[in-house]
Amino acid sequence: MLGTLHNRDYRLILTGQLLSSIGTWLLLVAAPFFVLRLTGSTMATGLSMAAETVPAVLLGPVAGALFQFGCFGVLWGSVALPLSAAPWHLSTSQIGLFGVVGAAGTLSANGAGRLADRGRASTVTTVMLVLLVLSWAAIRAAPFSLVLLTVGIVVLDFAGQALQ
């Protein structure tokens, strides 16, 4: 990690990102104070703060749904090709059994839901998103290992269902 800091272009990008993040934070903090100072109205200040969250509230669920269902669509739409080809040469019935394997992940997501109900929704969401991404590393091994593919499918289904 520290070796990349020797690269001038990387340092420039990192500095730009840091300055941009500081600017965003200052805007989120300063804008409501500015509105309060201009209007003297706490209601207008509250509305300006609420307006800052509108993009995340409106776009967050849509982006999450597209990401999650995109993962499922990409997996199930493309998994048959490497499984029916060499070295596996699986039949359509055998490939269909991977859908049953995925159901195991769906059934185990109940525990993640219970954790979320106990006030750990943020932690559960973060862990499940990491698992969802990591599942693709295992799924990528489809041409080489049916065991890793199976693990990847179970983890993908588990994380996907737990995120709902």
FIMAR-968282 format. One record per residue (C-alpha): residue in one letter; x, y, z. Coordinates in steps of 0.1 Angstrom, whole numbers, padded with zeros to 4 digits, always signed. Layout:
residues N
aXYZ...
//
This chain:
residues 164
m+0000+0000+0000l+0027+0025+0010g+0046+0017-0022t+0018+0032-0043l+0024+0066-0026h+0057+0068-0045n+0036+0072-0077r+0029+0109-0083d-0003+0103-0102y-0017+0081-0074r-0008+0109-0048l-0026+0135-0069i-0058+0113-0072l-0056+0105-0035t-0052+0142-0026g-0081+0152-0049q-0103+0125-0034l-0095+0137+0001l-0102+0173-0007s-0135+0164-0024s-0145+0144+0007i-0137+0173+0030g-0157+0196+0007t-0187+0173+0007w-0186+0171+0045l-0183+0209+0048l-0213+0213+0025l-0234+0188+0045v-0225+0207+0077a-0225+0243+0065a-0256+0243+0043p-0281+0239+0071f-0263+0266+0091f-0264+0289+0061v-0301+0283+0056l-0307+0290+0093r-0287+0322+0091l-0305+0334+0060t-0340+0325+0070g-0339+0323+0108s-0363+0294+0104t-0356+0261+0120m-0382+0245+0098a-0364+0257+0066t-0332+0244+0082g-0348+0210+0088l-0362+0209+0053s-0327+0217+0038m-0312+0189+0059a-0340+0165+0047a-0334+0175+0011e-0298+0164+0014t-0309+0128+0021v-0335+0126-0008p-0310+0113-0034a-0299+0085-0010v-0334+0076+0000l-0348+0076-0035l-0318+0061-0054g-0304+0037-0027p-0332+0011-0029v-0332+0012-0067a-0294+0008-0069g-0295-0020-0043a-0322-0039-0062l-0304-0035-0095f-0271-0046-0080q-0286-0076-0062f-0309-0088-0089g-0281-0082-0114c-0259-0105-0095f-0286-0133-0097g-0293-0126-0133v-0257-0127-0143l-0251-0159-0124w-0281-0179-0135g-0280-0166-0170s-0244-0176-0176v-0236-0206-0154a-0250-0232-0178l-0224-0225-0205p-0192-0234-0185l-0209-0263-0168s-0221-0279-0201a-0186-0274-0217a-0153-0292-0210p-0142-0304-0186w-0176-0309-0169h-0201-0318-0197l-0230-0317-0173s-0266-0323-0185t-0293-0297-0181s-0308-0317-0152q-0274-0317-0134i-0270-0280-0140g-0305-0274-0126l-0294-0291-0094f-0272-0260-0087g-0305-0241-0082v-0314-0265-0055v-0280-0259-0039g-0287-0222-0040a-0318-0228-0019a-0296-0238+0010g-0282-0203+0011t-0317-0189+0010l-0328-0210+0040s-0298-0200+0061a-0305-0162+0056n-0331-0163+0083g-0303-0159+0110a-0291-0127+0093g-0326-0114+0095r-0328-0120+0132l-0295-0102+0137a-0308-0072+0117d-0340-0072+0138r-0318-0069+0170g-0304-0036+0158r-0274-0048+0138a-0288-0040+0104s-0259-0019+0093t-0233-0046+0103v-0254-0073+0086t-0257-0053+0054t-0220-0045+0053v-0210-0082+0059m-0235-0094+0033l-0223-0070+0007v-0187-0082+0013l-0199-0118+0011l-0218-0110-0021v-0187-0096-0038l-0165-0125-0024s-0189-0151-0037w-0180-0140-0073a-0143-0151-0066a-0156-0186-0059i-0181-0185-0088r-0153-0174-0111a-0137-0208-0105a-0165-0226-0124p-0143-0239-0152f-0119-0254-0126s-0138-0264-0095l-0174-0275-0090v-0168-0273-0052l-0158-0236-0053l-0187-0229-0077t-0211-0246-0053v-0197-0226-0023g-0200-0194-0044i-0236-0201-0053v-0246-0208-0017v-0228-0177-0004l-0244-0155-0032d-0279-0168-0024f-0273-0164+0013a-0260-0129+0010g-0286-0119-0015q-0315-0131+0006a-0301-0117+0038l-0299-0083+0022q-0336-0082+0016
//
